[in-house]
């Protein structure tokens, strides 16, 4: 289900504050700002016009965003408020973006993309295209960081704030996949199919990051463990929608023994079983907010492998401190909107 936000109907004085809320809700905690220099270089001298269209794709998310010349910061304060560790792959459709992270700066032009990591500060300065009256536009894919953790954990070696032109190799595949997915994903309704599409993006971005990685340092056990942990979590995420995920199946998929698999998770401070329960809970909570808000809780419980709705409710209370119904009621804009609409209809 597509979400859409726009500042069009707001007055100039209210647009900046609302835009900050939109960015936080659609992406991650971000602080937009417009300096005098930005306004002088922009066709928009007051306010902050913009819109965001967002669509979940399995455990990933895609969004198209358009606005005027501005700077967007994800600083230390925003990092501390970040609930989910993710990476963003930002494909520039119109205009350009100066991206900064990990001591690197790059300029991303039309048809190019760059990657940023939400666990560390970064900044994005977007500039409108010079040859038209259009706003800048970006296609942004959000991926779980743990699926590429072994490739972005070391800032000195990660390919963050690096321009990928998409002229060839895995970068070209990534650009083509992002564009075609965005154009057609709205017509894909099968949950397992969407899950696989999200997994395909993760796999391609892993190839992009691996290909652009700096020269490796001497091998170490913690690097191997991070890589195996990321691969195992990726397997869990892509196979949960298809049924139960076992330690034996996961170990076989990442080419290690079951004993080694359990050690991988122990070294990461958890267990394999706990990781599966956490990923199932994450996927289920995502479905509660992004799926049909009229869908029965029991149906969601069955889909994600819970014995029944009571079992699912117990897991939610332990993790979120509330029931699945309360979670959806408190956090889903669509649920609140439908409630308001129903109340209005009854009072008309």
N, C-alpha and C positions, 0 to 999 in steps of 0.2 A: 504494500500500500504506500503510495507516494505522499510525502508531507511537503507542504509549500508554505513559505513565509515571504512577506514582502513589506517594505516600508512605504509603498506608494500612497496608501490612504492616510498616512500620518503627516502632521505638520512638520516643517523643517526642525523645529526645536525638539521634537520627540523622536526623531529618526535615529539619532546617534545611540541613545540609550536602548531603544528597542533592537537596533542592529547588533549591539553587544550581546543582548539576550539571545538573539537568533543564532549567532555564531557559537555561543556556548552550548545551546541546545542541539544544534545540527552537527557540531564538530567536537570541540574540546574547549575548556576555558581560554578565551582570547580577549584581548583588549584592543579594539580598533581606535584609531585617532586620525585626525586630519589637521595638519599644520597649515600655516599661511602659504607655505611653498606648495603644498599639495593642492590647495584651492586655486592658486595662481596657475598651476599646470593643468587644471581640470576644467571641463566645460560646465561643471556644477559648482557654483560658488557658495551655496548654502545647503545645509542639511546633509543627508547621506542616503541617497536613493539606492536601493538594492533588493535583490530577491535570492532565495535559495530553494531549490527543489531537491528533495532527498528520498532515497529508495533503498531499503535493506536488501542485501544479496547474501543470503546465508548468514554466516557470522561476520561478514564484511558489510560495508555500506558504501553507496555511491551517491554523490551529490553534485549538482551543477549550481554554481554561484556566480552572480554578476553584481557589480557595483562600480562606484567611481574611484578615482585616485585616492589612496589612503595607505596607512601603515597598520599592520596587525601584529601585536606582540603576544607571545606565549612565554612570559618571563618566569622568574622564580616563584612569584606569587601564584601565577596560573598553574605552574607545574604542581605546586603543593595542593591545589584544588582539583587536580585531574583524577577522576574516578577510575577510568579505564586506561591502561597502558596500550597505546596504539601507534601505528605509523600512518602518515598520510602521503599518498602519491598524487601530486598536483599537476595535472595536464593543462597547459595554457591553451585556451581556445581563441581568445582575442586579447590584445594588449600584451603586457609583460609583467614580470614579477622579479624583484630583487630578493633572493632568499638567503638568509644567514643562519648558520648553526655550526656548532663545534669548531669555531674559529675559521670557518670557510664562508665565502660569499659567491653566489653565482647569479647570473641573469638568465631568466627563463623566458624565451620568446614563444611566439605562436607555434603550436605543434610540438613543443618541447615539454619535458616534465622534470620535476625534482622531488626528492623524498625528504621528509622531516620526521623526527622522533619526538613523541609527546612527553617522554620522560626527562627531556633536557630542554632548556630555553631555546627558542628560535624566534625569528622575526620575518615577516613577509611585507614587502612594500609593492603594492599593486599600482600599475599605471595604465590609464585608458589608452586605447589605440590612437595613433596620431592622425590616421587617414580617414576617420569617420566620426560620427557623433554617437557611436555606440559606447556602452560600458565595457569594461574588461570582463572576461568570462573565464572560468576555470572549471574543469571537471576533476573532482577530488574523490579518490577511493581511500576509505579507511579500512585498515587491516589490523587484526590482533597482533600486537608487538611480539608476543611469545612465539608466534609462528616464524619469526625471522630474528629472534633474539640473538642467536649466535652470530649473525651478520651485522648487527648494529650496536652490540653491547660496548665495543671499544670505539670511542669517538675518533681516535687517531686513524683507525682503519676503515670505519664505516663510510659509505658513499652518500651520507647526508649532505644537503646543500651542494649538490653536484648536478649540473645540467646534462640531461640525457636528450639527445637530439632525435632519437628514434630513426636514424638513417639506416640502421641495419642491426642484425643480431637480435638478442633478447629484448633490447629497448624498443625496437620496431614492433616486435610481437606484443609487447606490453601496451604500447600506444594503440595499436590496432584492436587489441582485446578490450581495452577500456572504452574506446569509442563505440565499438559494435555492441558491447554489453549494455552500455547506457541507452543506446538507440532501441534495443529490443527487450531489455529486462522487464519493462513494465507489462509486457504481454506474457511473461513467464509466471505461472501461478503455482506450479508444482514445487513443494518445499525442498524435496530431495534434489531437484534440478537446480534450484537457486543455491543450495548448499554446495553443489559441485562447481557451479560458476564461481562462487567465492573462493573455493579451493584452487581453482585454475588461476585466478589472479594472484593468490599467494605464491603459487609455484613459480609463475613467471617473474614476479618481483624478486623472489629469492634468487633466480638466475641473474637478474639485473644487478642486484646487490653483490652477488658473488663475483660476477665478471668485473665489477668496478672496484673491488676491494683492494686496499693497499697491500704491499708485500707483507706476507705473514711473518709473525714472530715465531720463535721456536715453539714446537708443539707443547701443549700442557694438558693435564687431565681435566682441568676445569673448563677448558674450551671444548674438549670432546664431550663432556657432560652436558654443556649448554646446547650443543648441536643436537645431541640425542634427545634431550628434553624437549627442544623446539619441534623436532620431527615427531615425537610421540604425541605432543599436544595437538599438532596439526592433524595427525591421524585420528585422534579422538574427536576433534571438531567435525571432521568430514564424514565420520562414520556414525556418530550419535543419531542422526536423523534416520539411519537405515536399520537401527536395532541395537541390541546390547553390544558393548565394547569390552572385550576381554583382555587381560594382560597377555595371554598367549598370542592372540591375534595381533595386538599392537607390537609385541616383541618381534614377531615374524615379519611384520611390515617394515620395521626399521632395522632389521637384520642384526638383532642382539638376542641373547638368551633372556628368559623370563627373570632369572636372578639378576642379571645386569640391568634390566628395565627397572626393577624395584629399587636397585641401588641408585639409579639415575634420579628417581623422584625423591629418595631419601636425602641425597646430597643437595637437593633443591629445597629441602625443608618441609616436604610433605610426603604423601604416599600416592601410589598409582590410583587406588580406590578413591581417595579424597579428591584427586585431580579430576577423575571422571565425574564425581558428584558435583564438583564446582562448575565444570564445563556444562553439565546437563542443566544445572540451576541457572547459569548465565544464559544459555540458549532459551530456556523456558521463560525467563524474565524478559528477554528480548522479544519473544513471541507475544507475550502479554501486552507489550507496549506498541508493537509494530503491526500485529495481525488484526483480524476482525475482532473488535471489542465485544461483539455479541457471542463469540465462540465460547461454549461451556468450558469451565475450568477442568472438568473431568476429561474432556476430549484432549485438552493440552497435556494433562497428566499422562494419559495413555500414549500419546504421541512421543513423549520424551522419556518413556520407560519407567514411570512411577507405577507402583502397584495399584494405587487409586488416588483420588483427590485428597484424601486425608493424609496419605504418605507425602504427597507434594506439599500440602499445607504445613506439615511438620517441618519439612526442609526449609520452607520459606520463613517460618517463624524463627528458626534457629539462625538463619543467615541475615534476614532483613528485619526481623522483629515485627512482622505483620503477616497476614494471610495473603495468598495470591490475589484474591479479590480486592483487598485493601491496597495492595501494591499497584494494581492496575488503576484503581479509582484515584489514588493520590498522584500517580506519575504519568498517566496517559492523557495528553491533550484531547485526543479523539473521544475518549470515554467521557471526559468532563464536558466537551462540546455537545455530545449526544444527550447527556443528562440535562444540560441547560436548555437544549432544544425541546426535550420532552416536557420539561417543567413549563416552558413558555407555551407549548401547545395546550397543556392542561389548563393554563390560566387565561388563555385567550377567550 
